[in-house]
Amino acid sequence: MLHLLMFAGWQGSGDRREGALDFFHEALAPLVAAVSALLENAPAAGPPAAVAMAVWGQVHGLVSLELSGAGLSMDAWTDANEAALSSIARAYVGS
């Protein structure tokens, strides 16, 4: 539910009220900071903000599918999220 409260207005609504973009960037700041720290030894991976958006997009897509009622078990969703994050890590930092 928190996911919907945070991002539902951005899903095709065209909501660009003053302050909404600032809220979006503030919400992503911890992720950008974590990605920045991970990429210190992998500068070729790209700008941390762009990599953070790739991570957010992947997770956001999976959560959106889960919330829409796509019929997977909790274990299957856990496996899907772990596979996605592992793939992202290999792509950007080679681990």
Accessible surface in RSA format (square Angstrom, percent):
REM  Atomic radii and reference values for relative SASA: ProtOr
REM  Chains: A
REM  Algorithm: Lee & Richards
REM  Probe-radius: 1.40
REM  Slices: 20
REM RES _ NUM      All-atoms   Total-Side   Main-Chain    Non-polar    All polar
REM                ABS   REL    ABS   REL    ABS   REL    ABS   REL    ABS   REL
RES MET A   1   155.19  80.4 125.77  83.2  29.42  70.1 121.08 102.9  34.11  45.2
RES LEU A   2   123.82  69.0 117.80  84.3   6.02  15.1 118.60  83.3   5.22  14.0
RES HIS A   3    32.22  17.6  26.18  18.2   6.04  15.5  29.36  30.3   2.86   3.3
RES LEU A   4    71.82  40.0  69.74  49.9   2.08   5.2  70.13  49.3   1.69   4.6
RES LEU A   5   138.45  77.1 106.40  76.1  32.06  80.6 110.13  77.3  28.33  76.2
RES MET A   6    57.67  29.9  49.03  32.4   8.64  20.6  35.34  30.0  22.33  29.6
RES PHE A   7    13.31   6.7  13.31   8.2   0.00   0.0  13.31   8.1   0.00   0.0
RES ALA A   8    47.89  44.0  37.85  58.4  10.03  22.8  38.10  53.7   9.79  25.9
RES GLY A   9    32.28  39.8   0.00   N/A  32.28  39.8  25.08  68.8   7.21  16.1
RES TRP A  10    59.92  24.0  41.94  20.3  17.98  42.2  31.91  17.0  28.01  45.4
RES GLN A  11    90.23  50.5  57.99  42.4  32.24  76.8  36.90  78.5  53.33  40.4
RES GLY A  12    81.17 100.1   0.00   N/A  81.17 100.1  42.97 117.9  38.20  85.6
RES SER A  13    72.79  61.5  32.95  44.0  39.84  91.8  44.08  93.9  28.71  40.2
RES GLY A  14    54.55  67.3   0.00   N/A  54.55  67.3  31.57  86.6  22.98  51.5
RES ASP A  15    32.56  22.8  24.00  23.9   8.57  20.3  20.02  47.1  12.55  12.5
RES ARG A  16   153.57  64.5 123.60  63.0  29.98  71.4  63.35  86.6  90.22  54.7
RES ARG A  17   173.33  72.8 162.32  82.7  11.01  26.2  78.97 107.9  94.36  57.2
RES GLU A  18   183.08 105.1 144.00 108.9  39.08  93.0  66.68 129.0 116.41  95.0
RES GLY A  19    38.00  46.9   0.00   N/A  38.00  46.9  25.38  69.7  12.62  28.3
RES ALA A  20    20.72  19.1  12.25  18.9   8.47  19.3  19.59  27.6   1.13   3.0
RES LEU A  21    97.88  54.5  96.65  69.1   1.23   3.1  96.65  67.9   1.23   3.3
RES ASP A  22    91.13  63.8  88.89  88.5   2.24   5.3  19.00  44.7  72.13  71.9
RES PHE A  23   101.87  51.0  99.79  61.8   2.08   5.4 101.52  61.5   0.36   1.0
RES PHE A  24    22.17  11.1  21.67  13.4   0.51   1.3  22.17  13.4   0.00   0.0
RES HIS A  25   106.67  58.3 100.63  69.9   6.03  15.4  71.29  73.5  35.37  41.2
RES GLU A  26   122.59  70.4 109.27  82.7  13.32  31.7  45.90  88.8  76.69  62.6
RES ALA A  27    34.11  31.4   3.81   5.9  30.30  68.9  15.94  22.4  18.17  48.1
RES LEU A  28    12.80   7.1  12.73   9.1   0.07   0.2  12.80   9.0   0.00   0.0
RES ALA A  29    51.97  47.8  44.29  68.3   7.68  17.5  48.88  68.8   3.09   8.2
RES PRO A  30    94.09  68.6  80.46  73.3  13.64  49.6  88.64  73.2   5.45  33.9
RES LEU A  31    51.77  28.8  45.99  32.9   5.78  14.5  50.23  35.3   1.54   4.2
RES VAL A  32    43.75  28.8  43.75  39.6   0.00   0.0  43.75  38.0   0.00   0.0
RES ALA A  33    63.54  58.4  50.61  78.1  12.93  29.4  57.45  80.9   6.09  16.1
RES ALA A  34    52.27  48.1  42.78  66.0   9.49  21.6  51.39  72.4   0.88   2.3
RES VAL A  35     8.88   5.8   8.88   8.0   0.00   0.0   8.88   7.7   0.00   0.0
RES SER A  36    41.17  34.8  37.00  49.4   4.17   9.6  27.72  59.0  13.45  18.8
RES ALA A  37    63.58  58.5  48.66  75.1  14.92  33.9  50.30  70.8  13.28  35.2
RES LEU A  38   122.23  68.1 109.01  78.0  13.22  33.2 112.29  78.9   9.94  26.7
RES LEU A  39    11.07   6.2   6.95   5.0   4.12  10.4   7.40   5.2   3.67   9.9
RES GLU A  40   135.67  77.9 105.64  79.9  30.03  71.5  38.97  75.4  96.70  78.9
RES ASN A  41   148.05 102.1 116.29 112.4  31.76  76.5  34.62  83.3 113.42 109.6
RES ALA A  42    21.29  19.6  14.87  22.9   6.42  14.6  21.22  29.9   0.06   0.2
RES PRO A  43   114.95  83.8  90.51  82.5  24.45  88.9  98.14  81.0  16.81 104.5
RES ALA A  44   106.93  98.3  67.85 104.7  39.09  88.9  80.58 113.5  26.35  69.8
RES ALA A  45    24.59  22.6   0.06   0.1  24.53  55.8   9.71  13.7  14.88  39.4
RES GLY A  46    26.71  32.9   0.00   N/A  26.71  32.9  21.55  59.1   5.16  11.6
RES PRO A  47    90.85  66.2  84.32  76.9   6.53  23.7  90.12  74.4   0.73   4.5
RES PRO A  48    48.32  35.2  48.32  44.0   0.00   0.0  48.32  39.9   0.00   0.0
RES ALA A  49    56.10  51.6  54.32  83.8   1.79   4.1  54.58  76.9   1.52   4.0
RES ALA A  50    56.64  52.1  42.26  65.2  14.38  32.7  49.57  69.8   7.07  18.7
RES VAL A  51     6.62   4.4   6.62   6.0   0.00   0.0   6.62   5.7   0.00   0.0
RES ALA A  52     1.40   1.3   0.98   1.5   0.42   1.0   1.36   1.9   0.05   0.1
RES MET A  53    79.91  41.4  75.01  49.6   4.90  11.7  69.93  59.5   9.98  13.2
RES ALA A  54    41.67  38.3  23.95  37.0  17.71  40.3  36.15  50.9   5.52  14.6
RES VAL A  55    20.22  13.3  20.22  18.3   0.00   0.0  20.22  17.6   0.00   0.0
RES TRP A  56    50.44  20.2  48.57  23.5   1.87   4.4  47.37  25.3   3.08   5.0
RES GLY A  57    32.84  40.5   0.00   N/A  32.84  40.5  23.85  65.4   8.99  20.1
RES GLN A  58    76.42  42.7  67.39  49.3   9.03  21.5  10.20  21.7  66.22  50.2
RES VAL A  59    48.86  32.1  48.86  44.2   0.00   0.0  48.86  42.5   0.00   0.0
RES HIS A  60    31.28  17.1  28.60  19.9   2.68   6.9  21.13  21.8  10.15  11.8
RES GLY A  61    30.20  37.2   0.00   N/A  30.20  37.2  29.45  80.8   0.75   1.7
RES LEU A  62    23.31  13.0  22.46  16.1   0.85   2.1  22.77  16.0   0.55   1.5
RES VAL A  63    36.16  23.8  35.81  32.4   0.35   0.8  36.16  31.4   0.00   0.0
RES SER A  64    36.78  31.1  29.05  38.8   7.73  17.8  31.03  66.1   5.75   8.1
RES LEU A  65    97.85  54.5  97.60  69.8   0.24   0.6  97.84  68.7   0.00   0.0
RES GLU A  66    55.40  31.8  45.49  34.4   9.91  23.6  14.09  27.2  41.32  33.7
RES LEU A  67    79.27  44.1  48.01  34.3  31.25  78.6  50.66  35.6  28.60  77.0
RES SER A  68    87.42  73.9  43.49  58.0  43.94 101.2  48.65 103.6  38.78  54.3
RES GLY A  69    58.35  72.0   0.00   N/A  58.35  72.0  33.30  91.4  25.04  56.1
RES ALA A  70    43.20  39.7  24.97  38.5  18.23  41.5  37.58  52.9   5.62  14.9
RES GLY A  71    82.93 102.3   0.00   N/A  82.93 102.3  39.23 107.7  43.71  97.9
RES LEU A  72    94.63  52.7  73.58  52.6  21.05  52.9  76.88  54.0  17.75  47.8
RES SER A  73    70.65  59.7  52.60  70.2  18.06  41.6  54.14 115.3  16.51  23.1
RES MET A  74   135.71  70.3 126.90  84.0   8.81  21.0 110.64  94.1  25.07  33.2
RES ASP A  75   107.67  75.4 105.75 105.3   1.92   4.5  26.36  62.0  81.31  81.1
RES ALA A  76    33.50  30.8  25.18  38.9   8.32  18.9  29.77  41.9   3.72   9.9
RES TRP A  77    14.47   5.8  14.47   7.0   0.00   0.0  11.54   6.2   2.93   4.8
RES THR A  78    60.72  43.2  55.75  56.5   4.97  11.8  42.94  57.7  17.78  26.9
RES ASP A  79    90.37  63.3  85.16  84.8   5.22  12.3  27.92  65.7  62.45  62.3
RES ALA A  80    30.86  28.4  19.36  29.9  11.50  26.2  28.14  39.6   2.72   7.2
RES ASN A  81    36.12  24.9  35.87  34.7   0.24   0.6  18.16  43.7  17.96  17.4
RES GLU A  82   104.94  60.2 101.72  77.0   3.22   7.7  42.16  81.6  62.78  51.3
RES ALA A  83    59.15  54.4  49.55  76.5   9.60  21.8  58.23  82.0   0.92   2.4
RES ALA A  84    14.10  13.0   4.53   7.0   9.57  21.8  13.14  18.5   0.96   2.5
RES LEU A  85    80.74  45.0  76.00  54.4   4.74  11.9  76.50  53.7   4.25  11.4
RES SER A  86    51.85  43.8  45.25  60.4   6.60  15.2  19.96  42.5  31.89  44.7
RES SER A  87    53.36  45.1  47.75  63.7   5.61  12.9  29.66  63.2  23.70  33.2
RES ILE A  88    26.34  15.0  24.05  17.9   2.29   5.5  26.34  19.0   0.00   0.0
RES ALA A  89    37.30  34.3  31.47  48.6   5.83  13.3  37.04  52.2   0.25   0.7
RES ARG A  90   136.30  57.2 123.75  63.1  12.56  29.9  53.75  73.5  82.55  50.0
RES ALA A  91    80.94  74.4  38.16  58.9  42.78  97.3  50.90  71.7  30.04  79.6
RES TYR A  92    66.09  30.9  57.48  32.7   8.60  22.4  29.04  21.8  37.05  45.7
RES VAL A  93    51.28  33.7  23.14  21.0  28.14  67.8  27.15  23.6  24.13  65.4
RES GLY A  94    65.25  80.5   0.00   N/A  65.25  80.5  28.47  78.1  36.79  82.4
RES SER A  95    93.94  79.4  58.70  78.3  35.24  81.2  73.79 157.1  20.15  28.2
END  Absolute sums over single chains surface
CHAIN  1 A     6273.1       4764.6       1508.5       4221.2       2051.9
END  Absolute sums over all chains
TOTAL          6273.1       4764.6       1508.5       4221.2       2051.9
